[in-house]
Amino acid sequence: MDQAVWALARGSGIVALLFCTISVALGITVRSGRPMGRLPRFGVVDVHRFASLYAVVLVVMHVGLLLADPYAQLRLVDLVVPFVGNYRPLWQGLGTLAAELMVVLVVTSLLRHRLGLRAFRVVHWVAYLLWPIAFVHALGNGTDAAHGWFLSFAALCALTVAVSLIWRLRADYTEYSTARIGLRR
């Protein structure tokens, strides 16, 4: 039974990274006014929300299974206080920090209409911190990090986010186009 819990904990962490990657990449690209092939913008926004929701569910599953696994020896304090864990405290602490940032994003998303759009967007920039912290946690604490398949998976995730960021930083990115045109005059 312990092996099954451990395998599910590992697998849910890996799939959570996949859904976080999809969510971040779509969150970055959907802010552009540019069309994304034949996909309607509202559809891409829905997929972004779906990926975000499942990333949260998988992180909760990942942490819950690690709490239940006697091998992992995760304590309740490790969920709240980063960098105090018994096993690889730096890497585990990054996972705790990523989970806490995820909680901030979930809470602000749920309170979006009460916060206002500007406050929501400012806080939502936390996702730019969340993803690399979770990514480094997976590489540093993941027991599959030494395997070629996982390194290929991680490289694909990094490439996906990097391409999205490059797209966002282009001069013709719609969100900032009017500000840039004003600077050129």
N, C-alpha and C positions, 0 to 999 in steps of 0.2 A: 504494500500500500504506500509506503514512504516513497518508493521510486515513482509511482504514478503521480503523487502530489508534487514531487520535484520536477518531473517532466512537464506537468501542466503549468507549474509556476514559471519555468523557463520559457515554455512555448507562449504563454500569455504575455510575457515581457517582450518577446521578439515580435509578436503580432501587434502589440501596443506600439512599438516603435514604428512599424509599418503604417498603422493608422495615424500616428502623430505626424509622420512624414507626409502622408496624403493630405492631412488637414492643413499643415503649414504651407505646403506647396499650393494647394487650392486657395487658401486664405490670401496668399501673396498675389497669385495671378488673378483672382476674382476682383481685386481692387482696381484693376486696370479696366478701362472702358473698352479695351480692344476685344473683338470677338475671339472666341476659343473654338475655332472650327465651326461645326454645325450645332454646338451645344448652346442652349440658351443660358444666359447669365443666372437666372433664378435656379436652374437645374444644378449648375456648378455650386451655387451657394448652398443648396440642399445637400449635395454630396459632401461639401465641406463640413456642414453641421453633423451629418451622419457619421463621418469619419471622426470628428471630434468626440461625439458621444460614445462611439465604440472604443476610442482610445481611452477615455475615462473609465469605461466599464472594464476594459482589459487591465488597466493599471490597478483598479480596485481588486480585481481577481488575482493579479500577480502578487500584490502585497498580502492579500488574505491567505493565499496558498503558502506564501513564504512564512507567514505567522504560524500556520498549521504544521509546517514541515519541521521536524525535530533536527534535521541536518542543518538547515539554514540558521537556526538559533536567532531569529529576528525577534526583537522585543518591542513592546508598545512604545517605549521611549524612543526607539530608533525611527518610528514613524513621525515623530514630532521634532526631535532634536537632531539636526544633521551632524555627521562626523563623530558620533559616539559609539558606533556599532562595533561589535566584536570581530567581524570578518571584513577585511579591507575597508576600514572606516572612511577613507577618502572617497572611494568609489560608491560605497553604500550611502554616504552622506550626500553625494550628488543626486542619487536616486530620491532621497528624502526631499532634497531641495526642489527637484523637478516635480515631485508629487505635490508639494506645497504651492508651487507656481501654478500647477494645473488647477488646484482648488481655487486660487485667485481668479483664474480665467473662467472657471465654471460659475463662480458666484457673480462675477461681473456680467457674464452672459445672461444669467437668470434675472439680473437686475438692470439689464440694458435700458429698458424704457424708463426706469426711475433715475438712472444716472445721467441720461442724456447721451447723445451720440458722441460728442467730443470727449467726455470723460471715459466712455466705453472704449473708444479708439486708443486713447492714451494708455489705459490699463491693458488693452489687448496687445500692445507692443511687447508685453511680457512673453508672448509666444516666441519672439525672437531670442529670448534667453532660454526658455523652456526646452526647445528642441535640441540645441547643442549640448545642454547639460544632460538631458536624457540620453542623447547619443553617446556622450563620453562615459556616462554611467554604464551603458550597455557594453561598450568596449572594455572598460576597466573592471567591471564586476561580473560580467557575463561569463559563464563557464564554457560557452561555445565560442568565445572570442578568438581562440587559437585555431579554429577550424576554417578551412578555405571557403566553405559554403557561407558561413556567417560573415566572413570578411567581404565576400562578394556582395552579399545582401546589404551590409553596412555601406559599402562603396556606392551601391545603387541608390540607397536612401540619401547619402550625402550629395551625390550627383543630382538627384531630383530637386533637392532644396537649393543647391547652388545654381542650377539652371533657372529656377523660379526667381532667385535673388538677382541674377544677372538681368532677367527680363524686367524686373521691377526697377532696376537702376538705369535702364536705358533712357536716353534723352526723350524718346517719344512716349514715355509712360504717361498715360492720359491724366492720371490723378494730379500730376505736377506740371503738366504742359503749360497751363496758363501762367504759372509762376515763372517758369523758365522763359517764356516768350516775353514777359514783362521785364525780365532782367536783360534781355538782348537789346531792348530799345534804347 
